Amino acid sequence: MDINTLRILTTVVSFIVFIGILVWVWRNRNTSDFKEAANLPFEDDQS
């Protein structure tokens, strides 16, 4: 295996991981968790 094959393999694996993250983020069951996390900076501190 030469360096170019390793670079191609790394690129393909990185792209697959990227697509996997996109699918995980856009799934409907995660929507409420992300909306709650998006509002965290706007909540008042209780301390």
C-alpha positions in Angstrom: 0.0 0.0 0.0 1.6 3.3 -1.1 0.9 6.7 0.4 -1.6 7.7 -2.2 -3.8 4.7 -1.5 -3.6 5.6 2.2 -4.7 9.2 1.4 -7.6 8.0 -0.7 -8.7 5.6 2.1 -8.5 8.3 4.7 -10.5 10.7 2.5 -13.2 8.2 1.9 -13.5 7.2 5.6 -13.6 10.8 6.6 -16.4 11.5 4.1 -18.4 8.5 5.4 -18.0 9.7 9.0 -19.1 13.2 7.9 -22.2 11.9 6.3 -22.9 9.8 9.4 -22.7 12.8 11.6 -25.1 14.7 9.3 -27.6 11.9 9.4 -27.4 11.7 13.2 -27.9 15.5 13.5 -30.9 15.6 11.2 -32.8 12.7 12.7 -36.2 13.7 14.1 -35.7 12.1 17.5 -32.7 14.3 18.2 -34.5 17.6 17.4 -35.8 18.3 20.9 -32.4 17.7 22.4 -30.7 20.2 20.0 -33.5 22.8 20.5 -33.0 22.6 24.2 -29.2 22.9 23.9 -29.6 25.9 21.5 -31.5 27.8 24.2 -29.0 27.2 27.0 -27.1 30.5 26.5 -30.3 32.4 26.9 -31.3 30.9 30.2 -30.8 32.8 33.5 -28.1 31.6 35.9 -29.6 30.5 39.2 -26.3 31.0 41.2 
